[in-house]
Amino acid sequence: MFRIILSILIFICIILYTINTFFLQGKNTENIIEVLLVTQSNVNLIGQNVKAAYESVLEEEGVPFKWITHGDLWRKTPAEALKYNNTIIFPDYLTQNIPFEFSVWVEDFVDLGGNVFIVYNCGTMHKNGSYREKAVFTRLLGLNYITYNKYKSLAFQMANVRLKDKSSVDFLELPLGKLDQLSTITGYQYGKLSYPVAKVDVNHVDNKDILVYSVYEDGKILPNTFRKKSGLGNVMFANLALGYLKAYGTDDLILRSYLRAFLFKTSSIPHLDRAPYHKGGIVLNWHIDDWRERTNFYIYQKNGIIRKNLHQSIHITAGDYLFEPGDTLGFNAAKYPYVVRDMIKFGTIGSHGGWAHNWFTTQLKKNKLTNDQLAYYVDINNKVLSLITNYDIREYAAPTGIHIQPFLTKHLEKRNFLAYYYPGDLGSVPNRTFFKGKMVSEKVIAFPVMPYREIVSVQEFADNNISASE
């Protein structure tokens, strides 16, 4: 009897093992290609928001990805991991405490053909929160990017970010309008932008691998971003808090450009194209502020600046005053509806803020409007335009770019708006922007302005004597 029971149990075990093996093999042969993003098991609020920033950009770029802890990676050999995932990203603020020993695993992974992107402060701290003498990936990268024990308060500094040459610009695909004549990243009205970076000690970084330099306040110029071959694989490093800049700095462009360059040009990750039919586009956005535009519009039409074969975005401030109630200097859409109807032939009508362009801007600058008042003036502007156009207004542009986040975007979402002109995330693509660490809206898309260095409008081109040829 005992032998019979034992035989039955052995038979059942064999069946279960066979079934388990079959399903595991079936799963493993699916060859799922995902980007692995490494995170610690416990992250603080900043880390959670940075994580959301990476997720947002990767979703918008159509990239399949999965979060994983270094411990889960460590359970596989580098060769095993490489069978199913050849690309690993170590984001900023999510991997500061990974152990030094793990660097050997990563080095082997790269040598075997893996692609690794190390961002900013990865592996710079002990578990107790103190800074390491050397960053975990110092040997792999050829430079130490945590130098607190040596430089103390100077271990983290502000620096301009300068691309090395044209090939670097092409690789990162940064818009030329975001760069000055030395290829330093600039911002609207600010000129050269300063970014928080680590003070690095360079052991060996080949000049041919450098993409971007940090130009420190003391004048020193050191590698900021580079990509190099290592064994059969590639490793890329960025001395920029990419995720933090997206989540807290209203700067989508840097994170997106770096991820696209690494994932699409280094790893060749399959992904969905964000552009319909793989065709890029540009939005020509007119801001109709006051009474002069009633005449100017017909001048533009006569000179072919506005034409029917070029669909444009025409945002109107609809009220009857400009600087103060009663001045009669507004566009006054209600009194001149035929002008708006003529404009419809050339594009989509949108809302340019709250009823009276300059008055509305002044009130916002002086914080004189409550949220309810802000919503009221936006709503009456929309209502007048909707009555004239006979359709719901779905686009918005803030007068002089003063877009009160997150309240205004959330109000636009309640009114079923689709998109808004945005001076944040300058130079980037339409995206779900973040503000103070949080995504503002899943539904209303920010359309960042594309600058030409410190200029963003046709009027400013004229004001700054920029020639037509330039």
LINRAHU-V57149 format. One record per helix or strand. SS is the DSSP state (2 for helix, 1 for strand). FROM is the first residue (numbers start at 1). LEN is the number of residues. If there is no record, write none. Layout:
# LINRAHU-V57149
SS:FROM:LEN  SS:FROM:LEN
This chain:
# LINRAHU-V57149
2:2:27  1:35:4  2:45:16  1:63:1  1:65:4  2:70:5  2:78:7  1:87:4  2:102:10  1:115:5  1:125:1  1:131:1  2:138:4  1:143:2  2:148:7  1:156:8  2:166:7  2:176:3  1:179:1  1:184:4  1:191:2  1:194:5  1:201:2  2:207:3  1:210:7  1:221:10  1:233:6  2:242:7  2:252:15  1:271:1  2:276:3  1:285:4  1:290:1  2:293:10  1:312:5  1:330:1  2:337:8  1:347:5  2:357:9  2:371:19  1:395:3  2:399:3  2:407:8  1:419:4  1:431:1  1:434:2  1:438:2  1:445:4  1:452:1  1:455:1  2:458:6
